[in-house]
Amino acid sequence: MTRIVTFNANGIRSAQRKGFFDWMARHAPDVVCIQETKAQEWQLEHDDFYPPGYHVVYRDAERKGYSGTAVYSRVLPRKVITSLGWEPVDSEGRYIQCDYDGVSVISLYVPSGSSSDAALEKTFTFMEAFFDHLRALRRKRRQFVICADWKTCHQNVELKTWRST
């Protein structure tokens, strides 16, 4: 696998209407990791959501129209992990790990902490648990590619609306 793309869809059905799958067909990446699908898999009946030549894994949030991740890959994963056993990862569909020969690709959607102090605390709790998970991954004898919407930035200039935050 040489071409891995990550994309925050802000709704996979919206991305489909805006030509995302046409782009994918033209560029033919090996793996596409999507964050924020905002759909249940049963709502994705159109063939576009299952492009020819790709294996597809969706991880839905329990709440309709919220969160969710996906991985499209040209190679069938040897193993797929969609649960870490802790919240909000599992109920909000925030994690997919696809294991291939020698490399694992993760699609991760980190919770946003921008709406309230409670949401920020949820993000901090998530990050602490995820750092523990990363430490566990380091002990494995394989390479990892983590494609994520991290919801963090280094400087204000990297935020679209930093003056209002």
C-alpha angles and dihedrals in degrees: 000000000000107000115059120168129190123200136178100216098188082211124000092220090053090048089051091053090049093054103263094141091048087054090049092051091050096048099033100202117193094232131014120193116196129194127194100025091166092200142095113239091239087063091059101077098138115102090237089075090060103045117198113259094027134100109218131209120183125187110193128200114239088237113074116243094017138110117316135150138223140191125202115190137173091216121062108245115241089217136008125203118191101162133060096181096246140086142291089014098066104040093039097047094237102147139055123166119188116192119208130170104306098342138070123203119204127197107201132180111193117207116252118241097193102097100065146341089266091054090049090051089050089054092049091049090049092050093050091051092044092051087055088051090050090052089054091049091053089063092060119092099237143081121261131204112194115198109188151156094228097181090218136105138188100223137018091247088069091063119084093214102023093142091063096046 
